[in-house]
């Protein structure tokens, strides 16, 4: 039978790609971490990690083990929480996944309020694009997600919680642009684009498609994986971009960026709370989902 602590050590090395960092995180020596992983490899008779100098990368077997180990840890946490609930105690671990905009501009405030009211619940946040968050949720790595894109997956429930407005941003040098932009004139400008898994990009692509414009036809000078990088490139005059109005309110107020009007396109979308239908959720997760819905009620149209 696989030992819990050995499995925990392996998962930490997998996540941090380092034996030494895993040891520090678990308050164990590096030799102990190495011994735990080696014991697992011997027990399973297969290498789990490739040592590539200072970086550690998983083998195919390691990736499979990590997936099921995280599901097992989730089940154990659920068991602990349900047992604690017998004593009327709200407890357990909630791993929240947030796509870029919700993770930076929505979830911190909500999570802080929840944690102050539920001190026995351990809450953590993972940040990735919407597509990656949905995949992690499907794989059992997350308790709940908040994303800016909807997927038609029968195993997942998507609850709209916040209405968001996407805007076209530019450096102040574009202030002399006299005519409002249209879907048809967007191709005349250079663009700073988010990566393909981004919910912002997906919403923009869908809006363009309604006007028979393919997002791939827009001249892209650079593709980046964070909203902050988008903002910095646009401020530097590299081109236009599309992002949430929530993300640029401070820059617009300071005059670092301007919002360009669009005459024939609506760029509204929703943020969704998403969770897995077939997973057994302990009370703390149910309470967080309800808390999230209550806290964001005023942000819905």
C-alpha positions as CSV (number, residue, x, y, z in Angstrom):
1,X,0.0,0.0,0.0
2,X,1.3,3.4,-0.9
3,X,2.3,5.5,2.1
4,X,0.5,8.9,2.5
5,X,3.6,10.9,3.3
6,X,5.6,9.4,0.5
7,X,2.8,10.4,-1.9
8,X,2.6,13.8,-0.4
9,X,6.4,14.3,-0.9
10,X,6.1,13.2,-4.5
11,X,3.2,15.5,-5.3
12,X,5.1,18.5,-3.8
13,X,8.2,17.8,-5.9
14,X,5.9,17.4,-8.9
15,X,4.3,20.8,-8.2
16,X,7.5,22.7,-7.4
17,X,9.8,20.9,-9.8
18,X,12.4,20.8,-7.1
19,X,13.4,18.4,-4.3
20,X,14.9,21.1,-2.2
21,X,11.9,23.4,-2.5
22,X,9.6,20.5,-1.7
23,X,11.6,19.8,1.4
24,X,11.3,23.4,2.6
25,X,7.6,23.4,2.0
26,X,7.0,20.2,3.9
27,X,9.6,21.0,6.6
28,X,11.6,17.8,5.6
29,X,15.2,17.4,4.5
30,X,16.0,17.0,0.9
31,X,17.4,13.5,1.4
32,X,14.1,12.5,3.1
33,X,12.1,13.8,0.2
34,X,14.4,12.0,-2.3
35,X,14.1,8.8,-0.2
36,X,10.3,9.0,-0.2
37,X,10.2,9.4,-4.0
38,X,12.7,6.7,-4.6
39,X,10.6,4.3,-2.4
40,X,7.5,5.1,-4.5
41,X,9.4,4.4,-7.7
42,X,10.7,1.1,-6.3
43,X,7.2,0.1,-5.1
44,X,5.6,0.9,-8.5
45,X,8.7,-0.3,-10.4
46,X,8.7,2.7,-12.7
47,X,10.4,6.1,-12.8
48,X,8.1,8.9,-11.7
49,X,10.4,11.9,-12.1
50,X,13.2,12.8,-14.5
51,X,16.1,14.8,-12.8
52,X,17.1,17.4,-15.4
53,X,19.8,19.3,-13.5
54,X,18.1,21.7,-11.1
55,X,14.7,21.1,-12.7
56,X,12.6,18.0,-12.0
57,X,10.1,16.9,-14.7
58,X,7.4,14.2,-14.4
59,X,7.4,11.1,-16.5
60,X,4.2,9.9,-18.0
61,X,3.7,7.5,-15.1
62,X,4.4,10.4,-12.7
63,X,1.7,12.5,-14.3
64,X,-0.8,9.7,-14.0
65,X,0.1,9.1,-10.3
66,X,-0.1,12.8,-9.5
67,X,-3.6,13.0,-11.0
68,X,-5.0,10.2,-8.9
69,X,-3.0,11.2,-5.8
70,X,-4.7,14.7,-5.9
71,X,-8.1,13.0,-6.2
72,X,-7.2,10.8,-3.2
73,X,-6.1,13.8,-1.1
74,X,-9.3,15.5,-2.0
75,X,-11.3,12.5,-0.8
76,X,-9.4,12.4,2.4
77,X,-10.0,16.1,3.0
78,X,-13.7,15.6,2.4
79,X,-13.7,12.7,4.9
80,X,-11.9,14.9,7.5
81,X,-14.4,17.7,6.9
82,X,-17.4,15.4,7.2
83,X,-16.1,13.9,10.4
84,X,-15.5,17.4,11.8
85,X,-19.0,18.3,10.8
86,X,-20.3,15.7,13.3
87,X,-19.1,18.2,15.9
88,X,-20.7,21.1,14.1
89,X,-17.4,22.5,12.9
90,X,-16.9,24.1,9.5
91,X,-13.5,22.7,8.4
92,X,-11.6,21.4,5.5
93,X,-9.5,22.6,2.5
94,X,-10.9,24.6,-0.5
95,X,-8.7,24.9,-3.5
96,X,-10.1,27.7,-5.7
97,X,-9.0,28.1,-9.3
98,X,-9.4,31.6,-10.8
99,X,-8.8,32.8,-14.4
100,X,-6.7,35.9,-14.7
101,X,-9.3,38.7,-14.2
102,X,-11.3,37.0,-11.4
103,X,-8.2,35.9,-9.6
104,X,-6.7,39.4,-9.5
105,X,-9.8,41.7,-9.2
106,X,-12.6,39.7,-7.7
107,X,-11.6,36.7,-5.7
108,X,-9.1,38.2,-3.2
109,X,-11.7,40.4,-1.5
110,X,-14.3,37.6,-1.4
111,X,-11.8,35.0,-0.2
112,X,-10.5,37.3,2.6
113,X,-14.1,37.9,3.9
114,X,-14.8,34.2,3.8
115,X,-11.6,33.2,5.6
116,X,-12.3,35.7,8.4
117,X,-15.7,34.1,9.0
118,X,-14.4,30.5,8.7
119,X,-11.1,30.3,10.4
120,X,-11.0,26.5,10.4
121,X,-11.2,26.3,6.6
122,X,-7.9,26.3,4.6
123,X,-8.4,28.3,1.4
124,X,-5.9,28.5,-1.4
125,X,-6.0,30.0,-4.9
126,X,-4.5,28.8,-8.2
127,X,-4.3,31.2,-11.2
128,X,-4.4,30.1,-14.8
129,X,-6.4,30.9,-17.9
130,X,-10.1,29.8,-18.1
131,X,-9.4,26.7,-20.2
132,X,-6.7,25.5,-17.8
133,X,-8.9,26.1,-14.8
134,X,-11.7,24.1,-16.3
135,X,-9.3,21.2,-17.1
136,X,-7.9,21.2,-13.6
137,X,-11.4,21.2,-12.2
138,X,-12.3,18.2,-14.4
139,X,-9.1,16.4,-13.3
140,X,-10.0,16.9,-9.6
141,X,-7.2,19.3,-8.8
142,X,-9.6,22.1,-7.7
143,X,-12.6,22.4,-5.5
144,X,-14.3,25.2,-7.4
145,X,-13.4,27.6,-10.2
146,X,-14.2,31.1,-11.3
147,X,-13.7,31.7,-15.0
148,X,-14.6,34.0,-17.9
149,X,-15.6,31.3,-20.4
150,X,-18.4,28.8,-20.6
151,X,-18.0,25.2,-21.8
152,X,-20.8,22.9,-22.6
153,X,-19.6,20.0,-20.4
154,X,-22.4,17.8,-18.8
155,X,-20.2,17.0,-15.8
156,X,-19.7,20.7,-14.9
157,X,-22.1,23.2,-13.5
158,X,-21.6,26.9,-14.6
159,X,-23.3,29.5,-12.5
160,X,-23.2,33.1,-13.7
161,X,-22.0,35.4,-10.9
162,X,-20.7,38.6,-12.3
163,X,-21.4,40.7,-15.5
164,X,-18.2,42.0,-17.0
165,X,-17.5,44.6,-19.8
166,X,-14.7,44.1,-22.2
167,X,-13.1,47.3,-23.6
168,X,-10.6,48.1,-26.3
169,X,-7.5,49.8,-24.7
170,X,-4.8,51.9,-26.2
171,X,-1.9,54.2,-25.2
172,X,-2.8,57.9,-25.1
173,X,-1.1,58.3,-28.5
174,X,-4.4,57.0,-30.0
175,X,-6.4,59.9,-28.5
176,X,-6.4,61.6,-32.0
177,X,-8.3,58.7,-33.5
178,X,-11.4,60.5,-34.7
179,X,-13.8,57.7,-35.8
180,X,-15.1,55.0,-33.4
181,X,-13.7,51.6,-34.1
182,X,-15.9,49.0,-35.8
183,X,-15.6,45.2,-36.2
184,X,-14.6,45.9,-39.8
185,X,-11.8,48.4,-39.0
186,X,-10.1,46.5,-36.2
187,X,-7.9,44.8,-38.8
188,X,-6.3,48.2,-39.5
189,X,-4.5,48.2,-36.1
190,X,-1.8,46.1,-34.4
191,X,-3.0,44.0,-31.5
192,X,-1.6,42.7,-28.2
193,X,-3.3,39.3,-27.8
194,X,-4.0,37.0,-24.9
195,X,-3.2,33.3,-25.3
196,X,-5.6,30.9,-26.9
197,X,-6.9,29.4,-23.6
198,X,-7.9,32.9,-22.3
199,X,-11.6,33.6,-21.6
200,X,-11.1,37.2,-22.6
201,X,-9.8,36.1,-26.0
202,X,-12.6,33.6,-26.5
203,X,-15.2,36.2,-25.7
204,X,-13.6,38.7,-28.1
205,X,-13.4,36.0,-30.8
206,X,-17.1,35.2,-30.4
207,X,-18.0,38.8,-30.7
208,X,-16.0,39.2,-33.8
209,X,-17.5,36.1,-35.4
210,X,-20.9,37.7,-35.1
211,X,-19.6,40.2,-37.6
212,X,-17.9,37.6,-39.8
213,X,-14.5,38.7,-38.6
214,X,-11.9,36.0,-37.7
215,X,-9.8,37.0,-34.7
216,X,-6.8,35.4,-36.5
217,X,-7.1,38.1,-39.2
218,X,-6.2,40.8,-36.7
219,X,-2.4,41.7,-36.9
220,X,-1.0,40.4,-33.7
221,X,2.4,41.8,-32.7
222,X,2.7,39.8,-29.5
223,X,0.8,37.1,-27.5
224,X,1.0,37.1,-23.7
225,X,-0.4,35.1,-20.9
226,X,-1.3,37.7,-18.3
227,X,-3.5,40.9,-18.1
228,X,-0.6,42.8,-16.6
229,X,1.6,42.0,-19.6
230,X,-1.2,43.1,-21.9
231,X,-1.4,46.5,-20.0
232,X,2.4,47.0,-20.1
233,X,2.7,46.3,-23.9
234,X,-0.3,48.6,-24.7
235,X,1.2,51.4,-22.5
236,X,4.4,51.0,-24.4
237,X,2.5,51.7,-27.7
238,X,2.7,48.2,-29.2
239,X,-0.9,48.3,-30.3
240,X,-4.5,47.9,-29.1
241,X,-5.8,45.1,-26.9
242,X,-9.0,43.9,-25.3
243,X,-9.4,43.4,-21.6
244,X,-11.9,43.7,-18.7
245,X,-12.8,47.2,-17.7
246,X,-12.2,46.0,-14.1
247,X,-8.5,45.5,-14.9
248,X,-7.7,48.9,-16.3
249,X,-9.8,51.3,-14.2
250,X,-6.7,52.7,-12.3
251,X,-4.7,53.1,-15.5
252,X,-7.5,54.9,-17.3
253,X,-8.0,57.2,-14.3
254,X,-4.3,58.1,-14.2
255,X,-4.3,58.7,-18.0
256,X,-1.8,55.9,-18.7
257,X,-4.4,54.2,-21.0
258,X,-7.5,55.2,-22.9
259,X,-10.6,53.3,-23.8
260,X,-11.5,53.4,-27.5
261,X,-15.2,53.4,-28.4
262,X,-16.7,50.6,-30.5
263,X,-19.7,51.6,-32.6
264,X,-21.2,48.3,-33.6
265,X,-20.1,45.6,-31.1
266,X,-21.2,44.6,-27.7
267,X,-18.4,43.2,-25.6
268,X,-20.2,42.0,-22.5
269,X,-19.6,38.6,-20.9
270,X,-20.1,36.9,-17.6
271,X,-17.8,35.3,-15.0
272,X,-18.9,31.9,-13.9
273,X,-18.6,29.9,-10.7
274,X,-18.0,26.3,-11.9
275,X,-17.9,23.0,-10.0
276,X,-17.9,19.3,-10.8
277,X,-21.3,17.6,-10.7
278,X,-20.0,14.1,-9.7
279,X,-17.7,15.1,-6.9
280,X,-18.7,14.9,-3.3
281,X,-18.3,18.3,-1.8
282,X,-18.0,18.8,1.9
283,X,-19.9,21.6,3.7
284,X,-17.2,24.3,3.5
285,X,-17.2,24.2,-0.3
286,X,-21.0,24.5,-0.4
287,X,-20.8,27.4,2.0
288,X,-18.1,29.1,-0.1
289,X,-20.1,28.8,-3.3
290,X,-23.1,30.3,-1.6
291,X,-20.9,33.1,-0.1
292,X,-19.4,33.9,-3.5
293,X,-22.9,34.1,-5.0
294,X,-24.1,36.4,-2.2
295,X,-21.0,38.7,-2.3
296,X,-21.3,39.2,-6.1
297,X,-25.0,39.6,-6.3
298,X,-24.7,43.4,-6.7
299,X,-22.3,42.9,-9.7
300,X,-24.9,41.1,-11.8
301,X,-27.1,43.0,-14.2
